[in-house]
Amino acid sequence: MASRTGKTRNARKARAHSKGKARKKQEQNKGTTPKFPIHID
């Protein structure tokens, strides 16, 4: 059986890894380019 400390560390690591997933997914779907035209020729 894993120690309580090990479980806690693992849970914290997993939580930190999944933070911001919703924002990242939104940016991936929507795109992160600006709304204004970049090349004004």
C-alpha positions as a Python dict, from the first residue, in 0.01 Angstrom:
ca = {
    (1, 'M'): (0, 0, 0),
    (2, 'A'): (128, 348, -86),
    (3, 'S'): (205, 585, 198),
    (4, 'R'): (-28, 876, 265),
    (5, 'T'): (251, 1119, 177),
    (6, 'G'): (303, 946, -156),
    (7, 'K'): (-68, 956, -232),
    (8, 'T'): (-83, 1326, -147),
    (9, 'R'): (217, 1411, -364),
    (10, 'N'): (76, 1212, -653),
    (11, 'A'): (-266, 1375, -618),
    (12, 'R'): (-110, 1723, -607),
    (13, 'K'): (97, 1648, -915),
    (14, 'A'): (-210, 1524, -1103),
    (15, 'R'): (-410, 1830, -998),
    (16, 'A'): (-137, 2069, -1108),
    (17, 'H'): (-108, 1886, -1439),
    (18, 'S'): (-480, 1919, -1517),
    (19, 'K'): (-505, 2287, -1418),
    (20, 'G'): (-596, 2510, -1709),
    (21, 'K'): (-715, 2224, -1930),
    (22, 'A'): (-1047, 2397, -2002),
    (23, 'R'): (-872, 2719, -2107),
    (24, 'K'): (-621, 2530, -2322),
    (25, 'K'): (-901, 2336, -2491),
    (26, 'Q'): (-1093, 2659, -2561),
    (27, 'E'): (-786, 2821, -2714),
    (28, 'Q'): (-719, 2513, -2925),
    (29, 'N'): (-1076, 2514, -3060),
    (30, 'K'): (-1109, 2890, -3106),
    (31, 'G'): (-754, 2967, -3216),
    (32, 'T'): (-520, 3212, -3049),
    (33, 'T'): (-461, 3456, -3334),
    (34, 'P'): (-568, 3818, -3278),
    (35, 'K'): (-892, 3952, -3423),
    (36, 'F'): (-722, 4240, -3609),
    (37, 'P'): (-541, 4195, -3942),
    (38, 'I'): (-166, 4148, -3901),
    (39, 'H'): (-55, 4247, -4252),
    (40, 'I'): (-197, 4580, -4358),
    (41, 'D'): (-64, 4619, -4713),
}
